[in-house]
């Protein structure tokens, strides 16, 4: 299996603080995101990714996030095989110490 690019929570936080425009996708379930998401992240549940391919642009890079980085890693492998530019946030939200926003 091909190596997937990763980003640490600290690197991601620095990029966000610097004002970089990033494409963040949180693939956790609805009952998980209520505890907070990284501001600006789009919520697309892992199981909905195959039916949401029209959301993604092959010219952009997407950073995928889940609770621990396992599910987001699986999504990264799947989308990479489809020709998308992807990066997995290692450690997931368990390792995130930055700002979060709460969704209803």
Order of alpha helices (4+ residues) and beta strands (2+ residues): beta-alpha-beta-alpha-beta-beta-alpha-beta-alpha
